[in-house]
Amino acid sequence: MIKTLQIQLLLLLSLSLQAQTFKKAISIPGIDFFNTVGISTLPDGKIIVGGNRMSNFNGIISLLDKDGQMIWSREFVGVEVRDCSGTIDGDIIVAVRSLVEFEKSGLIKLSSNGEVLWYRKFDNALLSNVLALSDGYIVVGDELFMMKVSTSGQLMWQSSQDLPGQLLDVQQTSDGFLYACGHSAQYGVLSKYSAGGALLWTKLIEPTSGLTADFTAIVTAPVDRVFLFGTTGDSGGAGMGGLVMGFDTQGSMLWSKGISGLGLVEDAVLGAGNTLLSVSNFANQSSRSLIFAMNTSGDLLWSKNYEIPGLGHELHNITVTPDQYILATGITEHSTGDDGYFLKADATGNIADCCQPDNNLNVTYLPAVVKPVVPNLLPNISLQIGFVTVDTADLVTYSLCEPIPTGFEVSSDTICPGECISIVQMDSLPGIIYSFETPGADAGFCYPIAGIYTIVRKGDLNGCEKQSAKQILVSGVDIKAIPTAFTPDGDGVNDVFRLSFVCPPAKFEMQVFDRWGNKAFTTRDPLMAWDGKLNGEDAASDLYFWRAVADGMPYKGEIVLIR
């Protein structure tokens, strides 16, 4: 019975995973292309995907439900989407770049139904990232630029450093400090700001051996730690690899790890259990994208490949849902064009009905030098009210998973020792290699010995394996028909307690005990029943316990006597 409950629980967990995880494309019908650049969630779990139409670079924001089904899409004429984020109050904040005004960027705030609440624009060539806080929104971009705008669209503060380069990501710690990362010339950049926008310090980071550093993502953990994710290589771009570093909140380096074979490490986020999740692509292999997880000491926990067979693809952005599912988005390339690519995985990177092979990443110590600098601040810029034309965009989604169906049926799940079953295969697809595991059975699926056996059907597609299982009870006892109560009142209905049998056992013994362990009944005759008497007297109404052995197989349970 315990094994049956375990299998039922695993089935429920499997169905839950299957319903909530997916790997999909998001496409513009027709011949146009679509490239996603950002992914986020609303507090209720709905998914926000930002991207751009490739024919005219108009930005598009889509809202999808938890299962990746389209709710609505809005196209913004004349602006390109750079990033997007869900807000605490259920709205959407979008960082954009103007396509018609030179070196103009801005923020657009949308309601959850896609209505523009406000648009603010300002002078900055290129925004990289937007961070939604409870009291406003922070954007970073070119010229080591950072700005905070209130929830109503008013400028709160701004800061630009006179160093060449770009800030690419920003995060806030629980004590309110802000940390931003990016690059300046060959150096990686880490800057710390107060909650009010005052620049506290900037550190330039350079791996030894003449390598460059470019930090694209920053993660803050609730243990006063800051983690940088990026890419390292030589000045010509050769020898590219991943770079992950841990710092304390004063900018002192705690550890530095290099990951060979990776191309751009695009984005990172804090996952369940304080794991560091990052999305990347293999160097010189555009058709292989991956997500990897580290602990806060820089040790690799897992790495999974999200390859789409026959299609080129890349992943660029990653986040987690309120219930700790992983979301990632990028682009997929096929013969007729490019579509957006997004996925939802569980906390360990698994997607039901999809195959995510493990990767063997090589993570090694990579020495680096941290150099403090004191940059000057550039003059402030002003916010301007902007106007944008919004159209309805007709985007659709479709699944990218290649299912490996392994379902099957058996003629009976309860048989007597020595009997046989037949197996009916179902949902088979060409190209998949199928196999069965039938412990306890002979070649004809006959079971000579009593027991509980599990039949497993496996399907293998290019090294990706899925399986389904069914349990077979080989026993003379019919467990499903065993009563849980009886009423020995002499009315001829349910007056005695006995076990039910599929077939009579050759050897049998059953005992019944009261709650204090006193034996109330015993028999070796499978047809004999307990009449509810104890030492010749009517036993009291109570809960009793029974145990039996039929053809060497043990059983036990409870029976309620009701008078």
C-alpha angles and dihedrals in degrees: 000000000000091000090050091053091048092053091047090051092049089049091052091049090049092050090048092051091046092052096049107036128068148149113224146162124229112212144181107228113243127025100320121110129227130202122190119218105172144025132190142145140238120233090261091057099257112146125239118203122185125194147133137256106241097214096063102001092239110162121245129197118195129190117206134179124248091275094053096257116147118254100170143332129207126196120207113210115222099006132091120218114236101172141340138203139184115239129225091248093054100261129118127242117200128193111213142178121217116243094194104039119063115247094350122143132171154165125255120194118205132188119235089264093054099260116145108242096179143336124210122185133187143167111285126117099221136006119206110185143005125210119198114213129177093258102034150326130280124205130187131195148127123003090028086289126178129175136175121209124187123242088259093052101260122139111251101174143324140199134191125181122215093235122110112248143056141277108229106180141015134193136176128227123221091261091059101255118136125223124193132184137194139114141287117191106310093341133092114231131221118179131179124207135183119244087260093056101259111148107237100179145333126212127197114211126201127175113227123251092057096289123150126230129213116179114203102170140032129198126192120201129199091249097075093265134131122202127198125203124193149111134285133195142128123292091269094053095252122132091032117183143152121277125201123175136180123214137177119236091267092060098255112145114241100179141346127206132187122204113204122216097027125123119201115352095215110184144349140197140181110260137190115314092016092292117158109232122194136177122215145148131234116258112259091001109095092172094064121072126169147186119215132187130211134180121237090268092060097255115145111244101178142334126200132190118226097194119164106212112239095006132092113230146163135196118218111165137041137184139153129242124236088262092050101257116145120243124190134170140189139123137303123203124211138163095277099041146291128310133184115265124208136163141187118209135173121258092279095047100260124143121194114238090014133091120234108178117203119251126217102222119188108228116185139167111272116191117221140176123231116207122188116219133185107217125189119241121243125228119281124256129214133238120240129196110250134197124211134184113233123200131181110256120210104220125162134194130218134180122262096189121114102214120216103206113205103165119137141164133224127212092236135358094203121053140153123257109277095025125117137222133206123227122218114202116216139186097016119171129197117256094033118111109221129197138171131220112202109171114192094021131103125225091282093053092252120148115210097177128059116247147101112281133184121216113205126196115196131194123196124195115179092326096318111117131196128174144191127203139201128189123230121199112207105191144111089234117088099217093185091060099049109119122232097204141019137189113217095194098126096248091123093245120105092337098147140038120231137144122257121231137208086200129357112267119235091220123030142162131170132182131187123204135187121234091272093055098257113147110243101173141004134179142163093198110094090206095053117099136201111248095198097260127132116199089343094307129101108271116231123259103267147113115290132187128224136190130185142178118211118183089338096310117117125224133177139175149138131274127192117216111210124189 
